[in-house]
Amino acid sequence: MTNNDIFRRIRFAFDFDDEKMMALFALADQAVTRARISDWLKKDEDPAFQSLSDCELAIFLNGLIHDRRGKKEGAQAVPEQQLNNNIIIRKLKIALDLKEEDMLALLALAGMRLGRHELSAFFRRPDHRHYRECKDQVLRNLLTGMQMKYRASTAEAGGSAWDKLMPEARS
């Protein structure tokens, strides 16, 4: 998956408008214009399309963490210059305060079965013997599950698919 795809999917899942997207960047101490966000959201074939760098996506995800969890005291996290899927799912896990069961349920919503040990392998250090690289398919399914849970328009009349999988998580 490209950084632009991830950016688009997160925006869609949470129904963020341009103002909110700019605010998320601002929370991570980065000023971004509406035109720049618009260029990142364009389809790849569009002549005005601009590729979103790893550092810019890391800044956006850090802003999402600050928005959802609040800024921590002291020095702020330095955005990564290079991202991989493992770092992205870790940042999403932190931002959304997801526990292991929540992540497995999001993947199940998207039709993907993953064991606890497989999931925990994504969060290990790269030099750990049980470390596993997170493939695009896992990230794509996690983002799809997030869309199904958080996007209001996907809720069914009797409750969302998330409520059926995780009845104790109802607010």
Secondary structure in CASP SS format (residue, H / E / C, confidence):
PFRMAT SS
TARGET T0000
AUTHOR 0000-0000-0000
METHOD secondary structure of the structure
MODEL  1
M C 1.00
T C 1.00
N H 1.00
N H 1.00
D H 1.00
I H 1.00
F H 1.00
R H 1.00
R H 1.00
I H 1.00
R H 1.00
F H 1.00
A H 1.00
F H 1.00
D C 1.00
F C 1.00
D C 1.00
D H 1.00
E H 1.00
K H 1.00
M H 1.00
M H 1.00
A H 1.00
L H 1.00
F H 1.00
A H 1.00
L H 1.00
A C 1.00
D C 1.00
Q C 1.00
A C 1.00
V C 1.00
T C 1.00
R H 1.00
A H 1.00
R H 1.00
I H 1.00
S H 1.00
D H 1.00
W H 1.00
L H 1.00
K C 1.00
K C 1.00
D C 1.00
E C 1.00
D C 1.00
P C 1.00
A C 1.00
F C 1.00
Q C 1.00
S C 1.00
L C 1.00
S C 1.00
D H 1.00
C H 1.00
E H 1.00
L H 1.00
A H 1.00
I H 1.00
F H 1.00
L H 1.00
N H 1.00
G H 1.00
L H 1.00
I H 1.00
H H 1.00
D H 1.00
R H 1.00
R H 1.00
G C 1.00
K C 1.00
K C 1.00
E C 1.00
G C 1.00
A C 1.00
Q C 1.00
A C 1.00
V C 1.00
P C 1.00
E C 1.00
Q C 1.00
Q C 1.00
L C 1.00
N C 1.00
N H 1.00
N H 1.00
I H 1.00
I H 1.00
I H 1.00
R H 1.00
K H 1.00
L H 1.00
K H 1.00
I H 1.00
A H 1.00
L C 1.00
D C 1.00
L C 1.00
K C 1.00
E H 1.00
E H 1.00
D H 1.00
M H 1.00
L H 1.00
A H 1.00
L H 1.00
L H 1.00
A H 1.00
L H 1.00
A C 1.00
G C 1.00
M C 1.00
R C 1.00
L C 1.00
G C 1.00
R H 1.00
H H 1.00
E H 1.00
L H 1.00
S H 1.00
A H 1.00
F C 1.00
F C 1.00
R C 1.00
R C 1.00
P C 1.00
D C 1.00
H C 1.00
R C 1.00
H C 1.00
Y C 1.00
R C 1.00
E C 1.00
C C 1.00
K C 1.00
D H 1.00
Q H 1.00
V H 1.00
L H 1.00
R H 1.00
N H 1.00
L H 1.00
L H 1.00
T H 1.00
G H 1.00
M H 1.00
Q H 1.00
M H 1.00
K H 1.00
Y H 1.00
R C 1.00
A H 1.00
S H 1.00
T H 1.00
A C 1.00
E E 1.00
A C 1.00
G C 1.00
G E 1.00
S C 1.00
A H 1.00
W H 1.00
D H 1.00
K H 1.00
L H 1.00
M C 1.00
P H 1.00
E H 1.00
A H 1.00
R C 1.00
S C 1.00
END
